[in-house]
Amino acid sequence: MTTETPGGGFEPLLLKPERAAVLLSIGRTKVYELMRSGALPSVRFGGSRRIPATALRQFVAQLEEDGEAA
């Protein structure tokens, strides 16, 4: 599932954990740890876990807020 971007391209709505790891510049294992702890919300899609793009953006926004508060 994808959504159109302003430039005419398409952005996936659900990301594989491996793709989320690349976008966050962290390891795949860390992404699974974040999903397991609930810090990074995910959904079950068939037999796989996927991370909603909105959840990834919210996760980064929360990291930014936490960084500003420190």
PDB file as gemmi writes it, atoms N, CA and C in Angstrom:
CRYST1    1.000    1.000    1.000  90.00  90.00  90.00 P 1                      
ATOM      1  N   MET A   1       0.840  -1.167   0.000  1.00  0.00           N  
ATOM      2  CA  MET A   1       0.000   0.000   0.000  1.00  0.00           C  
ATOM      3  C   MET A   1       0.891   1.237   0.000  1.00  0.00           C  
ATOM      4  N   THR A   2       0.564   2.195  -0.846  1.00  0.00           N  
ATOM      5  CA  THR A   2       1.392   3.389  -0.960  1.00  0.00           C  
ATOM      6  C   THR A   2       0.521   4.632  -1.015  1.00  0.00           C  
ATOM      7  N   THR A   3       1.161   5.764  -0.832  1.00  0.00           N  
ATOM      8  CA  THR A   3       0.480   7.057  -0.958  1.00  0.00           C  
ATOM      9  C   THR A   3       1.352   7.944  -1.838  1.00  0.00           C  
ATOM     10  N   GLU A   4       0.716   8.803  -2.629  1.00  0.00           N  
ATOM     11  CA  GLU A   4       1.454   9.661  -3.545  1.00  0.00           C  
ATOM     12  C   GLU A   4       2.109  10.817  -2.793  1.00  0.00           C  
ATOM     13  N   THR A   5       3.342  11.116  -3.144  1.00  0.00           N  
ATOM     14  CA  THR A   5       4.071  12.225  -2.537  1.00  0.00           C  
ATOM     15  C   THR A   5       3.928  13.460  -3.431  1.00  0.00           C  
ATOM     16  N   PRO A   6       4.220  14.652  -2.886  1.00  0.00           N  
ATOM     17  CA  PRO A   6       4.087  15.867  -3.691  1.00  0.00           C  
ATOM     18  C   PRO A   6       4.902  15.834  -4.984  1.00  0.00           C  
ATOM     19  N   GLY A   7       6.023  15.134  -5.002  1.00  0.00           N  
ATOM     20  CA  GLY A   7       6.865  15.062  -6.191  1.00  0.00           C  
ATOM     21  C   GLY A   7       6.355  14.081  -7.223  1.00  0.00           C  
ATOM     22  N   GLY A   8       5.226  13.425  -6.940  1.00  0.00           N  
ATOM     23  CA  GLY A   8       4.670  12.481  -7.892  1.00  0.00           C  
ATOM     24  C   GLY A   8       5.097  11.044  -7.646  1.00  0.00           C  
ATOM     25  N   GLY A   9       6.007  10.822  -6.684  1.00  0.00           N  
ATOM     26  CA  GLY A   9       6.434   9.468  -6.349  1.00  0.00           C  
ATOM     27  C   GLY A   9       5.470   8.836  -5.362  1.00  0.00           C  
ATOM     28  N   PHE A  10       5.774   7.637  -4.963  1.00  0.00           N  
ATOM     29  CA  PHE A  10       4.927   6.951  -4.003  1.00  0.00           C  
ATOM     30  C   PHE A  10       5.726   6.529  -2.783  1.00  0.00           C  
ATOM     31  N   GLU A  11       5.109   6.683  -1.628  1.00  0.00           N  
ATOM     32  CA  GLU A  11       5.719   6.335  -0.352  1.00  0.00           C  
ATOM     33  C   GLU A  11       4.908   5.196   0.268  1.00  0.00           C  
ATOM     34  N   PRO A  12       5.561   4.121   0.715  1.00  0.00           N  
ATOM     35  CA  PRO A  12       4.806   3.025   1.323  1.00  0.00           C  
ATOM     36  C   PRO A  12       4.162   3.453   2.635  1.00  0.00           C  
ATOM     37  N   LEU A  13       2.982   2.926   2.902  1.00  0.00           N  
ATOM     38  CA  LEU A  13       2.282   3.211   4.152  1.00  0.00           C  
ATOM     39  C   LEU A  13       2.726   2.275   5.261  1.00  0.00           C  
ATOM     40  N   LEU A  14       3.141   1.068   4.890  1.00  0.00           N  
ATOM     41  CA  LEU A  14       3.639   0.074   5.846  1.00  0.00           C  
ATOM     42  C   LEU A  14       5.055  -0.306   5.452  1.00  0.00           C  
ATOM     43  N   LEU A  15       5.945  -0.280   6.444  1.00  0.00           N  
ATOM     44  CA  LEU A  15       7.361  -0.551   6.189  1.00  0.00           C  
ATOM     45  C   LEU A  15       7.796  -1.865   6.823  1.00  0.00           C  
ATOM     46  N   LYS A  16       8.648  -2.588   6.133  1.00  0.00           N  
ATOM     47  CA  LYS A  16       9.281  -3.757   6.731  1.00  0.00           C  
ATOM     48  C   LYS A  16      10.243  -3.267   7.805  1.00  0.00           C  
ATOM     49  N   PRO A  17      10.429  -4.050   8.864  1.00  0.00           N  
ATOM     50  CA  PRO A  17      11.384  -3.638   9.904  1.00  0.00           C  
ATOM     51  C   PRO A  17      12.778  -3.348   9.348  1.00  0.00           C  
ATOM     52  N   GLU A  18      13.194  -4.093   8.339  1.00  0.00           N  
ATOM     53  CA  GLU A  18      14.509  -3.882   7.741  1.00  0.00           C  
ATOM     54  C   GLU A  18      14.596  -2.492   7.101  1.00  0.00           C  
ATOM     55  N   ARG A  19      13.509  -2.069   6.451  1.00  0.00           N  
ATOM     56  CA  ARG A  19      13.484  -0.745   5.827  1.00  0.00           C  
ATOM     57  C   ARG A  19      13.468   0.357   6.888  1.00  0.00           C  
ATOM     58  N   ALA A  20      12.706   0.134   7.953  1.00  0.00           N  
ATOM     59  CA  ALA A  20      12.674   1.096   9.057  1.00  0.00           C  
ATOM     60  C   ALA A  20      14.071   1.240   9.668  1.00  0.00           C  
ATOM     61  N   ALA A  21      14.788   0.138   9.783  1.00  0.00           N  
ATOM     62  CA  ALA A  21      16.145   0.173  10.337  1.00  0.00           C  
ATOM     63  C   ALA A  21      17.051   1.046   9.477  1.00  0.00           C  
ATOM     64  N   VAL A  22      16.933   0.901   8.165  1.00  0.00           N  
ATOM     65  CA  VAL A  22      17.742   1.725   7.255  1.00  0.00           C  
ATOM     66  C   VAL A  22      17.376   3.200   7.410  1.00  0.00           C  
ATOM     67  N   LEU A  23      16.089   3.490   7.456  1.00  0.00           N  
ATOM     68  CA  LEU A  23      15.648   4.880   7.568  1.00  0.00           C  
ATOM     69  C   LEU A  23      16.065   5.517   8.891  1.00  0.00           C  
ATOM     70  N   LEU A  24      16.125   4.714   9.958  1.00  0.00           N  
ATOM     71  CA  LEU A  24      16.520   5.218  11.271  1.00  0.00           C  
ATOM     72  C   LEU A  24      18.028   5.137  11.519  1.00  0.00           C  
ATOM     73  N   SER A  25      18.743   4.503  10.599  1.00  0.00           N  
ATOM     74  CA  SER A  25      20.199   4.295  10.740  1.00  0.00           C  
ATOM     75  C   SER A  25      20.529   3.504  12.004  1.00  0.00           C  
ATOM     76  N   ILE A  26      19.743   2.460  12.255  1.00  0.00           N  
ATOM     77  CA  ILE A  26      19.992   1.554  13.381  1.00  0.00           C  
ATOM     78  C   ILE A  26      19.914   0.119  12.854  1.00  0.00           C  
ATOM     79  N   GLY A  27      20.265  -0.816  13.672  1.00  0.00           N  
ATOM     80  CA  GLY A  27      20.231  -2.211  13.276  1.00  0.00           C  
ATOM     81  C   GLY A  27      18.825  -2.789  13.295  1.00  0.00           C  
ATOM     82  N   ARG A  28      18.649  -3.843  12.522  1.00  0.00           N  
ATOM     83  CA  ARG A  28      17.365  -4.530  12.446  1.00  0.00           C  
ATOM     84  C   ARG A  28      16.957  -5.081  13.799  1.00  0.00           C  
ATOM     85  N   THR A  29      17.920  -5.616  14.552  1.00  0.00           N  
ATOM     86  CA  THR A  29      17.633  -6.165  15.877  1.00  0.00           C  
ATOM     87  C   THR A  29      17.084  -5.093  16.804  1.00  0.00           C  
ATOM     88  N   LYS A  30      17.637  -3.892  16.728  1.00  0.00           N  
ATOM     89  CA  LYS A  30      17.153  -2.784  17.556  1.00  0.00           C  
ATOM     90  C   LYS A  30      15.714  -2.423  17.194  1.00  0.00           C  
ATOM     91  N   VAL A  31      15.377  -2.456  15.915  1.00  0.00           N  
ATOM     92  CA  VAL A  31      13.997  -2.177  15.497  1.00  0.00           C  
ATOM     93  C   VAL A  31      13.058  -3.204  16.121  1.00  0.00           C  
ATOM     94  N   TYR A  32      13.436  -4.480  16.082  1.00  0.00           N  
ATOM     95  CA  TYR A  32      12.592  -5.512  16.680  1.00  0.00           C  
ATOM     96  C   TYR A  32      12.469  -5.309  18.194  1.00  0.00           C  
ATOM     97  N   GLU A  33      13.531  -4.876  18.853  1.00  0.00           N  
ATOM     98  CA  GLU A  33      13.470  -4.585  20.291  1.00  0.00           C  
ATOM     99  C   GLU A  33      12.491  -3.441  20.564  1.00  0.00           C  
ATOM    100  N   LEU A  34      12.552  -2.393  19.751  1.00  0.00           N  
ATOM    101  CA  LEU A  34      11.650  -1.248  19.911  1.00  0.00           C  
ATOM    102  C   LEU A  34      10.196  -1.663  19.683  1.00  0.00           C  
ATOM    103  N   MET A  35       9.971  -2.532  18.698  1.00  0.00           N  
ATOM    104  CA  MET A  35       8.619  -3.023  18.436  1.00  0.00           C  
ATOM    105  C   MET A  35       8.128  -3.868  19.609  1.00  0.00           C  
ATOM    106  N   ARG A  36       8.988  -4.740  20.112  1.00  0.00           N  
ATOM    107  CA  ARG A  36       8.614  -5.629  21.213  1.00  0.00           C  
ATOM    108  C   ARG A  36       8.279  -4.836  22.480  1.00  0.00           C  
ATOM    109  N   SER A  37       9.012  -3.752  22.721  1.00  0.00           N  
ATOM    110  CA  SER A  37       8.790  -2.949  23.925  1.00  0.00           C  
ATOM    111  C   SER A  37       7.580  -2.017  23.791  1.00  0.00           C  
ATOM    112  N   GLY A  38       7.096  -1.838  22.556  1.00  0.00           N  
ATOM    113  CA  GLY A  38       5.975  -0.933  22.328  1.00  0.00           C  
ATOM    114  C   GLY A  38       6.400   0.489  22.015  1.00  0.00           C  
ATOM    115  N   ALA A  39       7.703   0.752  22.049  1.00  0.00           N  
ATOM    116  CA  ALA A  39       8.194   2.099  21.746  1.00  0.00           C  
ATOM    117  C   ALA A  39       7.974   2.467  20.279  1.00  0.00           C  
ATOM    118  N   LEU A  40       7.999   1.462  19.409  1.00  0.00           N  
ATOM    119  CA  LEU A  40       7.755   1.659  17.980  1.00  0.00           C  
ATOM    120  C   LEU A  40       6.571   0.778  17.595  1.00  0.00           C  
ATOM    121  N   PRO A  41       5.394   1.377  17.454  1.00  0.00           N  
ATOM    122  CA  PRO A  41       4.205   0.584  17.146  1.00  0.00           C  
ATOM    123  C   PRO A  41       4.320  -0.158  15.815  1.00  0.00           C  
ATOM    124  N   SER A  42       3.740  -1.334  15.772  1.00  0.00           N  
ATOM    125  CA  SER A  42       3.723  -2.130  14.550  1.00  0.00           C  
ATOM    126  C   SER A  42       2.381  -2.832  14.436  1.00  0.00           C  
ATOM    127  N   VAL A  43       2.114  -3.328  13.247  1.00  0.00           N  
ATOM    128  CA  VAL A  43       0.881  -4.063  12.989  1.00  0.00           C  
ATOM    129  C   VAL A  43       1.233  -5.415  12.381  1.00  0.00           C  
ATOM    130  N   ARG A  44       0.355  -6.381  12.600  1.00  0.00           N  
ATOM    131  CA  ARG A  44       0.528  -7.687  11.982  1.00  0.00           C  
ATOM    132  C   ARG A  44      -0.207  -7.648  10.652  1.00  0.00           C  
ATOM    133  N   PHE A  45       0.480  -8.050   9.607  1.00  0.00           N  
ATOM    134  CA  PHE A  45      -0.082  -8.080   8.265  1.00  0.00           C  
ATOM    135  C   PHE A  45       0.224  -9.452   7.699  1.00  0.00           C  
ATOM    136  N   GLY A  46      -0.793 -10.320   7.705  1.00  0.00           N  
ATOM    137  CA  GLY A  46      -0.548 -11.708   7.334  1.00  0.00           C  
ATOM    138  C   GLY A  46       0.314 -12.329   8.408  1.00  0.00           C  
ATOM    139  N   GLY A  47       1.412 -12.934   8.035  1.00  0.00           N  
ATOM    140  CA  GLY A  47       2.325 -13.525   9.001  1.00  0.00           C  
ATOM    141  C   GLY A  47       3.504 -12.632   9.327  1.00  0.00           C  
ATOM    142  N   SER A  48       3.462 -11.381   8.894  1.00  0.00           N  
ATOM    143  CA  SER A  48       4.595 -10.472   9.047  1.00  0.00           C  
ATOM    144  C   SER A  48       4.237  -9.269   9.908  1.00  0.00           C  
ATOM    145  N   ARG A  49       5.247  -8.640  10.433  1.00  0.00           N  
ATOM    146  CA  ARG A  49       5.095  -7.383  11.163  1.00  0.00           C  
ATOM    147  C   ARG A  49       5.476  -6.256  10.227  1.00  0.00           C  
ATOM    148  N   ARG A  50       4.697  -5.194  10.270  1.00  0.00           N  
ATOM    149  CA  ARG A  50       4.984  -3.995   9.499  1.00  0.00           C  
ATOM    150  C   ARG A  50       4.854  -2.783  10.404  1.00  0.00           C  
ATOM    151  N   ILE A  51       5.590  -1.741  10.073  1.00  0.00           N  
ATOM    152  CA  ILE A  51       5.571  -0.503  10.848  1.00  0.00           C  
ATOM    153  C   ILE A  51       4.879   0.562  10.006  1.00  0.00           C  
ATOM    154  N   PRO A  52       3.765   1.110  10.499  1.00  0.00           N  
ATOM    155  CA  PRO A  52       3.118   2.192   9.750  1.00  0.00           C  
ATOM    156  C   PRO A  52       4.065   3.391   9.614  1.00  0.00           C  
ATOM    157  N   ALA A  53       4.075   3.996   8.441  1.00  0.00           N  
ATOM    158  CA  ALA A  53       4.941   5.157   8.212  1.00  0.00           C  
ATOM    159  C   ALA A  53       4.637   6.261   9.215  1.00  0.00           C  
ATOM    160  N   THR A  54       3.363   6.415   9.569  1.00  0.00           N  
ATOM    161  CA  THR A  54       2.997   7.438  10.546  1.00  0.00           C  
ATOM    162  C   THR A  54       3.611   7.142  11.915  1.00  0.00           C  
ATOM    163  N   ALA A  55       3.676   5.860  12.286  1.00  0.00           N  
ATOM    164  CA  ALA A  55       4.264   5.479  13.568  1.00  0.00           C  
ATOM    165  C   ALA A  55       5.760   5.790  13.581  1.00  0.00           C  
ATOM    166  N   LEU A  56       6.416   5.587  12.445  1.00  0.00           N  
ATOM    167  CA  LEU A  56       7.848   5.880  12.358  1.00  0.00           C  
ATOM    168  C   LEU A  56       8.085   7.386  12.513  1.00  0.00           C  
ATOM    169  N   ARG A  57       7.247   8.191  11.877  1.00  0.00           N  
ATOM    170  CA  ARG A  57       7.380   9.650  12.005  1.00  0.00           C  
ATOM    171  C   ARG A  57       7.125  10.100  13.441  1.00  0.00           C  
ATOM    172  N   GLN A  58       6.119   9.525  14.075  1.00  0.00           N  
ATOM    173  CA  GLN A  58       5.809   9.879  15.463  1.00  0.00           C  
ATOM    174  C   GLN A  58       6.950   9.478  16.390  1.00  0.00           C  
ATOM    175  N   PHE A  59       7.557   8.328  16.133  1.00  0.00           N  
ATOM    176  CA  PHE A  59       8.677   7.860  16.935  1.00  0.00           C  
ATOM    177  C   PHE A  59       9.835   8.859  16.854  1.00  0.00           C  
ATOM    178  N   VAL A  60      10.155   9.308  15.650  1.00  0.00           N  
ATOM    179  CA  VAL A  60      11.250  10.270  15.471  1.00  0.00           C  
ATOM    180  C   VAL A  60      10.885  11.603  16.121  1.00  0.00           C  
ATOM    181  N   ALA A  61       9.638  12.046  15.971  1.00  0.00           N  
ATOM    182  CA  ALA A  61       9.205  13.291  16.603  1.00  0.00           C  
ATOM    183  C   ALA A  61       9.350  13.211  18.116  1.00  0.00           C  
ATOM    184  N   GLN A  62       9.021  12.054  18.689  1.00  0.00           N  
ATOM    185  CA  GLN A  62       9.149  11.873  20.142  1.00  0.00           C  
ATOM    186  C   GLN A  62      10.624  11.923  20.559  1.00  0.00           C  
ATOM    187  N   LEU A  63      11.490  11.320  19.757  1.00  0.00           N  
ATOM    188  CA  LEU A  63      12.925  11.390  20.050  1.00  0.00           C  
ATOM    189  C   LEU A  63      13.402  12.843  20.032  1.00  0.00           C  
ATOM    190  N   GLU A  64      12.908  13.616  19.058  1.00  0.00           N  
ATOM    191  CA  GLU A  64      13.295  15.024  18.975  1.00  0.00           C  
ATOM    192  C   GLU A  64      12.803  15.800  20.193  1.00  0.00           C  
ATOM    193  N   GLU A  65      11.560  15.544  20.602  1.00  0.00           N  
ATOM    194  CA  GLU A  65      11.020  16.219  21.793  1.00  0.00           C  
ATOM    195  C   GLU A  65      11.815  15.851  23.039  1.00  0.00           C  
ATOM    196  N   ASP A  66      12.119  14.582  23.176  1.00  0.00           N  
ATOM    197  CA  ASP A  66      12.904  14.137  24.330  1.00  0.00           C  
ATOM    198  C   ASP A  66      14.292  14.759  24.330  1.00  0.00           C  
ATOM    199  N   GLY A  67      14.874  14.932  23.153  1.00  0.00           N  
ATOM    200  CA  GLY A  67      16.193  15.548  23.037  1.00  0.00           C  
ATOM    201  C   GLY A  67      16.177  17.014  23.393  1.00  0.00           C  
ATOM    202  N   GLU A  68      15.091  17.688  23.055  1.00  0.00           N  
ATOM    203  CA  GLU A  68      14.973  19.110  23.359  1.00  0.00           C  
ATOM    204  C   GLU A  68      14.743  19.335  24.844  1.00  0.00           C  
ATOM    205  N   ALA A  69      14.097  18.360  25.500  1.00  0.00           N  
ATOM    206  CA  ALA A  69      13.800  18.492  26.924  1.00  0.00           C  
ATOM    207  C   ALA A  69      15.031  18.218  27.787  1.00  0.00           C  
ATOM    208  N   ALA A  70      16.011  17.528  27.216  1.00  0.00           N  
ATOM    209  CA  ALA A  70      17.195  17.154  28.000  1.00  0.00           C  
ATOM    210  C   ALA A  70      18.134  18.321  28.185  1.00  0.00           C  
TER     211      ALA A  70                                                      
END                                                                             
